[in-house]
Amino acid sequence: MEVLDGPKLRTTVTGPIADMVPETTHEYPMVALAENLFLVHESSLRTWIPLTFYQLPTGERYVHFGGRATPKVS
């Protein structure tokens, strides 16, 4: 996952699953709902998917999207 200016979310499927999907990269506009909370819409779904940014008490920063928490890397 990459967060781009716009803001926009880019997801890229990698590994063995990438060979099974027609498109490995998708970009979704992010709609701000609240501080650190955004929504993205997948055209094949009838609902919006929340995307949340948060920081652990120990300082690590994460994004939570699609049932997955991913640590921030530079």
DRENKE-470802 format. One record per residue (C-alpha): residue in one letter; x, y, z. Coordinates in steps of 0.05 Angstrom, whole numbers, plus 5000, padded with zeros to 4 digits. Layout:
NODE  residuo    xx    yy    zz
NODE        a     X     Y     Z
...
END
This chain:
NODE  residuo    xx    yy    zz
NODE        m  5000  5000  5000
NODE        e  5022  5070  4984
NODE        v  4989  5135  5003
NODE        l  4998  5187  4948
NODE        d  4982  5261  4943
NODE        g  4910  5274  4926
NODE        p  4901  5238  4974
NODE        k  4900  5172  4938
NODE        l  4913  5099  4960
NODE        r  4952  5053  4913
NODE        t  4950  4979  4927
NODE        t  4994  4929  4892
NODE        v  4984  4853  4895
NODE        t  5049  4815  4900
NODE        g  5073  4743  4907
NODE        p  5037  4682  4880
NODE        i  4969  4716  4881
NODE        a  4994  4769  4831
NODE        d  4996  4715  4778
NODE        m  4922  4701  4788
NODE        v  4893  4771  4781
NODE        p  4886  4811  4716
NODE        e  4909  4877  4747
NODE        t  4959  4879  4803
NODE        t  4956  4954  4818
NODE        h  4895  4995  4836
NODE        e  4887  5068  4857
NODE        y  4830  5094  4899
NODE        p  4814  5166  4916
NODE        m  4812  5175  4992
NODE        v  4753  5214  5021
NODE        a  4766  5246  5089
NODE        l  4714  5229  5141
NODE        a  4750  5250  5205
NODE        e  4820  5261  5230
NODE        n  4861  5200  5209
NODE        l  4799  5166  5180
NODE        f  4786  5161  5106
NODE        l  4740  5122  5060
NODE        v  4756  5090  4994
NODE        h  4707  5060  4945
NODE        e  4720  4997  4904
NODE        s  4676  5000  4842
NODE        s  4659  4925  4846
NODE        l  4632  4932  4917
NODE        r  4570  4967  4941
NODE        t  4602  4997  5002
NODE        w  4659  5042  5024
NODE        i  4720  5014  5058
NODE        p  4749  5052  5118
NODE        l  4823  5068  5120
NODE        t  4851  5089  5188
NODE        f  4918  5118  5208
NODE        y  4941  5108  5280
NODE        q  5002  5106  5324
NODE        l  5018  5055  5378
NODE        p  5038  5079  5448
NODE        t  5109  5057  5431
NODE        g  5110  5105  5371
NODE        e  5102  5058  5311
NODE        r  5054  5085  5259
NODE        y  5005  5041  5221
NODE        v  4950  5044  5168
NODE        h  4891  4996  5175
NODE        f  4855  4978  5111
NODE        g  4817  4918  5085
NODE        g  4826  4878  5149
NODE        r  4901  4888  5150
NODE        a  4945  4932  5194
NODE        t  5008  4953  5157
NODE        p  5067  4989  5190
NODE        k  5091  5054  5160
NODE        v  5158  5050  5125
NODE        s  5198  5106  5093
END
